[in-house]
């Protein structure tokens, strides 16, 4: 059998498959991207064992656990673990601290003729490693932020670089009032775990400098880790520029074409998909009513309703450009202009997408050569 491991770095760098044997409630709070949940105990069983542990101690709790997970239930769970092992022979299993639960699963698998290693220290040690490695990355790798008006394609710049951290990608949110997707955001813990793993992988390439998008503290419901956010407040910025026409086209693709497609994947009935998509747009606009002012909100809402009606009738999305133009001119651009002014001293370069990508790529190379 392969040895049990505490080489967390390699587990994450190589995307090693993991079997999480904690209860579903623990897994849903936070896990790792390559982990699947095959619990030793379900939530109700775990709660009973926990109560017994508090009232009567460890021995009684273990005895109850064996009683609850026995017979057909035990056989079914062993079968599920064996199927997962066969699908991922190079993987490892873990519980919360790498203690009783993962050792028991390992023993039961061994009794069934299957040898499978576990992660020493379990979830808690792996999570601690990721927190520490992200802090280390922030401390040792200087940051550069990509800033610019809404719709200039900052995310495209982030995607084009090999030394970037994709905050919006990991948060599953575009960081604006229209930024949510049709499917939910990850938990805060999962957001942090994914971000730390990306930083680990980027730095493993020998990268000295990290690039991320200029964000607020919150990306939807996900909070940027405090140490990273503090570093972002002092980091130099590059300012991305593009024409209003291109920006409108990009926003239309993101908020209209792509979002309608997302809702269509979730709803079998086209009418239900379009209703959910319409609700998303109208509610997103409603959320910024106070900042827009009642009159401006009313005008943009009317344009949006008109565009939605035409899209539903004919499939033509072109009328959406009118409210997007109004949104840029009356909401996003004045807000970003103020931000640009307040951050002007930190802007080290301005240019279009190709120029920004070239500048950042060159900066990364020079940094690696110690320039």
C-alpha positions in Angstrom: 0.0 0.0 0.0 1.1 3.6 -0.7 2.1 5.4 2.5 -0.2 7.8 4.3 0.8 11.3 3.5 1.3 14.8 5.0 2.6 16.3 1.8 -0.2 18.7 1.4 1.6 20.8 -1.2 1.8 17.9 -3.6 -1.8 16.9 -3.0 -3.0 20.3 -4.2 -0.4 20.9 -6.9 -1.2 17.6 -8.6 -5.0 17.8 -8.0 -5.0 14.4 -6.3 -8.5 12.9 -5.9 -9.6 12.9 -2.2 -12.3 11.0 -0.4 -13.8 13.1 2.4 -15.4 10.7 5.0 -16.7 13.5 7.2 -20.5 14.0 7.6 -22.3 15.9 4.7 -22.9 18.9 7.0 -19.1 19.3 7.5 -18.3 18.8 3.8 -20.9 21.4 2.7 -19.3 24.1 5.0 -16.0 23.6 3.2 -13.9 21.0 1.4 -11.4 20.9 -1.4 -11.9 21.0 -5.2 -10.8 17.4 -5.8 -12.7 15.9 -2.9 -15.9 13.9 -3.0 -18.0 13.2 0.1 -18.4 9.5 1.0 -19.2 9.8 4.7 -18.6 7.3 7.5 -21.7 8.7 9.3 -24.6 10.8 8.0 -25.5 14.0 9.8 -28.1 12.4 12.1 -25.7 9.6 13.1 -22.9 12.1 13.7 -25.1 14.2 15.9 -26.1 11.2 18.1 -22.4 10.1 18.5 -21.5 13.7 19.4 -24.2 13.9 22.1 -23.0 10.6 23.5 -19.4 11.7 23.5 -20.3 14.9 25.5 -22.5 12.9 28.0 -20.7 9.6 28.4 -17.2 9.9 26.9 -15.2 8.6 23.9 -15.6 4.9 24.5 -19.4 5.1 24.6 -19.5 7.3 21.5 -17.3 4.8 19.6 -19.5 1.9 20.6 -22.6 3.8 19.5 -20.9 4.7 16.2 -20.2 1.0 15.5 -23.8 0.1 16.4 -25.3 2.8 14.1 -23.0 2.0 11.2 -23.3 -1.8 11.0 -25.0 -4.5 8.9 -26.4 -3.3 5.6 -25.6 0.3 6.2 -21.9 -0.5 6.8 -21.8 -2.8 3.7 -23.3 0.0 1.5 -20.8 2.5 2.7 -17.9 0.2 2.2 -19.2 -0.5 -1.3 -19.3 3.3 -2.0 -15.7 3.7 -0.8 -14.5 0.8 -2.9 -16.2 2.2 -6.0 -14.5 5.6 -5.4 -11.1 3.9 -4.8 -11.4 2.0 -8.0 -12.3 5.2 -9.9 -9.4 7.0 -8.2 -6.6 4.6 -7.4 -4.0 7.4 -6.9 -6.1 9.2 -4.3 -6.3 9.5 -0.5 -9.0 9.6 2.1 -9.3 12.1 5.0 -11.6 13.0 8.0 -11.5 16.1 10.1 -8.2 15.6 12.0 -6.9 12.4 10.3 -7.9 10.4 13.4 -10.6 7.9 14.3 -12.9 8.2 11.3 -10.3 8.0 8.5 -8.4 5.2 10.3 -11.6 3.2 10.7 -12.5 3.6 7.0 -9.0 2.6 6.1 -9.3 -0.5 8.4 -12.7 -1.5 7.0 -11.4 -1.1 3.4 -8.3 -3.2 4.4 -10.7 -5.9 5.8 -12.4 -5.9 2.4 -9.0 -6.5 0.7 -8.5 -2.8 -0.4 -5.5 -0.9 0.7 -5.9 2.9 0.5 -3.8 5.7 2.2 -5.1 8.6 4.2 -4.0 12.2 4.8 -2.3 12.6 8.1 -3.8 15.5 10.0 -6.9 15.4 7.8 -9.0 18.4 6.7 -7.9 20.6 9.6 -4.2 20.3 8.7 -4.8 20.8 4.9 -7.0 23.9 5.6 -4.3 25.3 7.8 -1.7 24.7 5.1 -3.7 26.6 2.5 -4.3 29.6 4.8 -0.6 29.8 5.6 0.5 29.3 2.0 -1.8 32.1 0.8 -0.5 34.4 3.5 3.1 33.5 2.4 2.3 34.2 -1.3 0.9 37.6 -0.4 3.9 38.4 1.7 6.6 37.2 -0.7 5.0 38.0 -4.2 4.4 41.7 -5.0 0.9 42.4 -6.3 -0.3 44.3 -9.4 -4.0 45.1 -9.9 -5.9 45.4 -13.2 -8.4 48.3 -12.9 -10.6 50.0 -15.4 -14.2 50.9 -16.3 -16.9 48.3 -16.3 -16.9 46.2 -19.5 -13.3 46.8 -20.5 -12.5 43.1 -20.2 -10.4 43.0 -17.0 -11.4 39.3 -16.6 -10.0 38.6 -20.0 -6.7 40.1 -19.1 -6.6 37.9 -15.9 -7.4 34.8 -18.0 -4.6 35.6 -20.4 -1.8 35.7 -17.8 0.0 32.8 -16.1 0.6 34.7 -12.9 -2.9 35.8 -12.0 -5.4 35.1 -9.2 -9.0 35.0 -10.5 -11.0 36.4 -7.6 -14.2 36.7 -9.5 -13.8 33.2 -11.0 -13.3 31.6 -7.6 -16.1 33.6 -6.1 -18.4 32.7 -9.0 -19.5 36.3 -9.2 -18.6 39.3 -11.4 -18.3 41.7 -8.5 -21.1 44.1 -9.5 -24.8 44.6 -8.8 -25.4 42.5 -12.0 -22.6 40.1 -11.1 -24.3 37.0 -9.8 -24.7 33.8 -11.8 -27.7 31.5 -12.2 -26.0 29.0 -9.8 -25.0 29.9 -6.2 -21.6 31.2 -5.0 -19.3 28.8 -3.1 -19.0 29.0 0.7 -16.5 31.4 2.1 -14.2 28.5 3.0 -14.3 27.0 -0.5 -13.6 30.4 -2.0 -10.5 30.7 0.2 -9.4 27.2 -0.5 -9.6 27.6 -4.3 -7.8 30.9 -4.2 -5.0 29.5 -2.1 -4.6 26.5 -4.4 -4.4 28.8 -7.4 -1.7 30.9 -5.6 0.2 27.7 -4.8 0.1 26.6 -8.4 1.1 30.0 -9.8 4.1 30.2 -7.4 5.1 26.7 -8.2 5.9 27.9 -11.8 8.5 30.2 -10.3 6.4 33.3 -10.6 7.6 36.3 -8.5 4.7 38.7 -9.0 0.9 38.1 -8.7 -1.8 39.9 -10.7 -5.4 40.2 -9.7 -8.4 42.4 -10.6 -9.0 45.5 -8.5 -11.9 44.4 -6.3 -13.7 45.6 -3.2 -13.6 43.6 0.0 -16.7 41.7 -1.1 -17.1 39.8 -4.3 -20.8 39.1 -4.0 -21.1 37.2 -0.8 -17.5 36.1 -0.7 -15.0 38.2 1.3 -11.5 38.7 0.0 -9.1 37.3 2.7 -8.0 40.2 4.9 -4.3 40.0 4.3 -4.8 39.9 0.5 -7.3 42.8 0.7 -4.8 44.9 2.7 -2.0 44.2 0.2 -4.4 45.2 -2.6 -4.9 48.7 -1.0 -1.3 49.5 -1.5 -0.5 47.7 -4.8 0.3 49.5 -8.1 -2.5 49.5 -10.7 -2.6 49.2 -14.5 -5.6 50.9 -16.1 -7.4 49.1 -18.9 -9.1 51.2 -21.5 -11.6 50.4 -24.3 -14.3 52.2 -26.4 -17.9 52.5 -25.1 -19.2 50.4 -28.0 -16.9 47.5 -27.1 -17.8 47.8 -23.5 -21.5 47.7 -24.3 -21.0 44.6 -26.4 -19.0 42.9 -23.7 -21.6 43.6 -21.0 -24.4 42.5 -23.3 -22.6 39.2 -23.8 -22.1 38.7 -20.1 -25.4 40.0 -18.6 -27.7 39.1 -21.4 -26.5 36.3 -23.8 -24.6 34.3 -21.3 -27.0 34.8 -18.4 -30.0 33.7 -20.5 -28.0 30.6 -21.5 -27.2 29.9 -17.8 -30.9 30.1 -16.8 -31.8 27.9 -19.9 -29.5 25.2 -18.6 -31.3 25.3 -15.2 -34.8 25.3 -16.5 -36.2 22.7 -18.9 -39.1 25.0 -20.0 -38.0 28.0 -22.1 -40.7 30.2 -20.5 -39.4 29.4 -17.0 -35.9 30.1 -18.0 -36.8 33.5 -19.6 -38.9 34.4 -16.5 -35.9 33.7 -14.2 -33.5 35.6 -16.5 -35.9 38.6 -16.6 -36.2 38.6 -12.9 -32.4 38.5 -12.5 -32.0 41.6 -14.8 -34.8 43.6 -13.3 -33.9 42.8 -9.7 -30.2 43.7 -10.4 -31.3 47.1 -11.6 -33.7 47.5 -8.7 -30.8 47.0 -6.2 -29.1 50.2 -7.4 -32.3 52.3 -7.6 -31.2 54.5 -4.7 -27.9 55.3 -6.2 -29.4 55.9 -9.7 -32.3 58.0 -8.3 -35.9 57.1 -8.9 -36.3 59.0 -12.2 -33.2 57.4 -13.8 -34.1 54.0 -12.5 -37.6 54.3 -14.0 -36.1 55.3 -17.4 -33.6 52.4 -17.5 -36.3 49.9 -16.2 -38.6 50.9 -19.1 -35.7 50.3 -21.6 -34.9 47.0 -20.0 -38.6 45.9 -20.1 -38.8 46.9 -23.7 -35.6 44.9 -24.6 -36.8 41.8 -22.7 -40.2 41.9 -24.5 -38.5 42.1 -27.9 -36.0 39.4 -27.0 -38.8 37.1 -25.9 -40.8 37.9 -29.0 -38.1 37.6 -31.7 -34.9 36.5 -30.0 -33.3 39.9 -30.9 -31.1 41.1 -28.1 -30.0 44.4 -29.7 -32.4 46.6 -27.7 -30.5 45.7 -24.5 -27.7 48.1 -25.6 -29.8 51.1 -24.8 -30.2 50.4 -21.0 -26.6 49.2 -20.8 -25.4 52.5 -22.3 -27.5 54.4 -19.8 -26.2 52.2 -17.0 -22.6 53.0 -17.9 -23.1 56.7 -18.3 -25.3 57.3 -15.2 -24.0 54.7 -12.8 -20.8 52.8 -13.5 -18.6 55.4 -15.2 -19.1 58.2 -12.6 -18.3 55.7 -9.9 -15.2 54.4 -11.6 -14.1 58.0 -12.5 -14.1 58.8 -8.8 -12.2 55.7 -8.0 -9.6 56.4 -10.7 -9.1 59.9 -9.2 -8.6 58.5 -5.7 -6.1 55.8 -7.0 -4.4 57.9 -9.6 -1.0 58.0 -7.8 -0.9 54.2 -7.9 -1.6 53.9 -11.7 1.7 52.8 -13.3 0.5 52.1 -16.8 -2.6 52.6 -19.0 -3.5 51.0 -22.3 -5.8 48.7 -24.3 -6.1 45.0 -23.6 -3.2 43.9 -25.8 -0.9 46.6 -24.3 -1.9 45.8 -20.8 -1.3 42.0 -21.3 2.1 42.8 -23.0 3.1 45.1 -20.1 2.2 42.6 -17.4 3.8 39.7 -19.2 7.0 41.8 -19.6 6.9 42.8 -16.0 6.6 39.2 -14.8 9.7 38.2 -17.0 11.7 41.2 -15.7 10.8 40.4 -12.2 11.9 36.7 -12.6 15.3 38.0 -14.0 15.6 40.3 -11.0 15.2 43.5 -13.0 
